[in-house]
Amino acid sequence: MTINEIQDEVIEEFSAFDDWMDKYQMLIDLGNEQEPLDEKYKTEQNLIDGCQSRVWVQCDKAEDGTLSFLADSDALIVKGIIALLIKVINHQPAKDILDADLYFIEEIGLKEHLSPTRSNGLLAMVKRIKAYALAYSIEH
């Protein structure tokens, strides 16, 4: 599936709920479904600056050229947010991640329902993911 197809799926999933408390619960559930990040990846290098909570993102390039992301956070909602981001961009080519317009963030109303510090954290997460994609695209 392409990034846009996955984004459309996410938008559809979130549109099933009118109440933001239900959407927050969905985020928390997404975070809880995610495998905990191995302690060896919880390093300063993987820690995202600009997040109120602690968020780690690990990226590796698979043999097929796609990027594989793992992440974790010490905050439930934030763990759900990073899980959602990874759901959209995981196992995609670096170029596609770089070129992606992550419109689902606006479409599901995520940005407007986050506190300013969480919103900044979300931007920092997206920035880090794009930075990994850029670094791996330069490797070729």
C-alpha positions as CSV (number, residue, x, y, z in Angstrom):
1,M,0.0,0.0,0.0
2,T,1.1,3.5,-0.7
3,I,1.5,6.2,2.0
4,N,-1.6,8.0,0.7
5,E,-3.7,4.8,0.7
6,I,-2.7,4.1,4.3
7,Q,-3.5,7.8,5.2
8,D,-6.9,7.4,3.7
9,E,-7.5,4.3,5.7
10,V,-6.5,6.1,8.9
11,I,-8.8,9.0,8.1
12,E,-11.6,6.5,7.6
13,E,-10.9,4.7,10.9
14,F,-10.9,8.0,12.8
15,S,-14.0,9.3,11.1
16,A,-16.0,6.5,12.8
17,F,-15.7,8.5,16.0
18,D,-17.3,11.9,16.6
19,D,-16.1,12.3,20.1
20,W,-12.4,13.2,20.7
21,M,-12.3,11.1,23.8
22,D,-12.9,8.1,21.6
23,K,-10.2,9.2,19.2
24,Y,-7.8,9.6,22.1
25,Q,-8.7,6.1,23.3
26,M,-7.9,4.8,19.8
27,L,-4.5,6.5,19.9
28,I,-3.8,5.0,23.3
29,D,-4.9,1.5,22.0
30,L,-2.5,2.0,19.0
31,G,0.3,2.8,21.3
32,N,-0.4,-0.2,23.5
33,E,-0.5,-2.5,20.6
34,Q,3.0,-1.5,19.6
35,E,5.9,-3.6,20.7
36,P,8.0,-1.9,23.4
37,L,11.2,-0.5,22.0
38,D,14.3,-2.6,22.9
39,E,16.3,-0.7,25.6
40,K,19.4,-0.7,23.3
41,Y,17.5,1.8,21.0
42,K,16.6,4.1,23.9
43,T,19.6,6.3,23.3
44,E,20.2,10.0,23.2
45,Q,20.7,9.7,19.5
46,N,17.2,8.3,19.0
47,L,15.6,10.7,21.5
48,I,13.5,13.4,19.8
49,D,14.2,17.0,20.8
50,G,11.2,19.2,21.1
51,C,8.9,16.7,22.7
52,Q,7.5,17.2,26.2
53,S,7.5,13.5,26.7
54,R,10.4,11.2,26.0
55,V,10.1,9.7,22.5
56,W,12.6,7.5,20.8
57,V,12.6,6.6,17.1
58,Q,14.8,4.0,15.5
59,C,15.1,3.6,11.8
60,D,16.8,0.9,9.7
61,K,16.9,0.2,6.0
62,A,15.6,-3.2,4.9
63,E,17.1,-5.2,2.2
64,D,14.3,-4.2,-0.2
65,G,15.3,-0.6,0.2
66,T,12.3,0.4,2.4
67,L,12.7,2.0,5.8
68,S,11.6,0.2,8.9
69,F,10.8,2.3,12.0
70,L,10.5,1.4,15.7
71,A,9.5,3.9,18.4
72,D,8.4,4.3,21.9
73,S,7.4,6.9,24.4
74,D,6.9,7.2,28.1
75,A,3.5,8.9,27.6
76,L,0.4,7.0,26.4
77,I,-1.1,9.5,24.0
78,V,2.4,10.3,22.5
79,K,3.1,6.6,22.1
80,G,-0.1,6.4,20.1
81,I,0.8,9.4,18.0
82,I,4.2,8.0,17.1
83,A,2.5,4.6,16.5
84,L,0.1,6.2,14.1
85,L,2.9,8.0,12.2
86,I,4.8,4.8,11.9
87,K,1.7,3.0,10.7
88,V,1.6,5.4,7.8
89,I,5.3,5.5,6.8
90,N,6.7,2.2,7.9
91,H,8.1,-0.1,5.1
92,Q,8.1,2.6,2.5
93,P,10.9,3.8,0.3
94,A,12.9,6.8,1.7
95,K,11.9,8.9,-1.4
96,D,8.2,8.3,-0.8
97,I,8.5,9.3,2.9
98,L,10.4,12.4,1.9
99,D,7.8,13.4,-0.7
100,A,4.8,12.5,1.5
101,D,2.3,15.1,2.4
102,L,1.1,13.7,5.8
103,Y,-2.4,15.2,5.3
104,F,-4.0,12.7,7.6
105,I,-2.8,14.8,10.6
106,E,-5.0,17.7,9.6
107,E,-7.8,15.5,8.3
108,I,-8.4,13.6,11.5
109,G,-8.1,16.9,13.5
110,L,-5.1,15.7,15.4
111,K,-3.1,18.9,15.4
112,E,-6.0,21.0,16.7
113,H,-6.8,18.6,19.5
114,L,-3.2,18.5,20.9
115,S,-1.8,20.9,23.4
116,P,0.8,23.3,21.9
117,T,3.6,21.3,23.4
118,R,2.3,18.0,22.0
119,S,1.7,19.7,18.7
120,N,5.4,20.8,18.6
121,G,6.3,17.3,19.6
122,L,4.3,15.9,16.7
123,L,6.2,18.2,14.3
124,A,9.5,17.1,15.8
125,M,8.5,13.5,15.2
126,V,7.6,14.2,11.6
127,K,10.9,16.1,11.2
128,R,12.9,13.2,12.6
129,I,11.2,10.7,10.3
130,K,11.9,12.9,7.3
131,A,15.5,13.4,8.4
132,Y,16.0,9.6,8.5
133,A,14.4,9.3,5.1
134,L,16.8,12.0,3.8
135,A,19.8,10.4,5.3
136,Y,19.0,7.0,3.8
137,S,18.1,8.5,0.4
138,I,21.5,10.1,0.2
139,E,23.2,6.8,0.8
140,H,22.4,5.5,-2.7
